[in-house]
Amino acid sequence: MRIELDQEKDGRWIAEVSDLPGVMAYGGTQEEAILKVKALALRVIADRLEHGEEIPELGEVFAGPA
């Protein structure tokens, strides 16, 4: 999954995972924004798995029977 970064006019950084709609986070630095968006992406993925939703992005991560 790719993380996109952009800096707001007020100096804050925003990181977004475009493969997971709505997964974005702000940080005071690039590193902080990246760490926050990674954590959020993992929470979203875990929630989807717990609810039986398919995660196409993880198709190659897990091997064997579902």
Summary of the structure (lengths in Angstrom):
residues: 66
radius of gyration: 13.7
end to end distance: 21.2
largest distance: 48.1
contacts: 152
relative contact order: 0.17
helix: 36%
strand: 21%
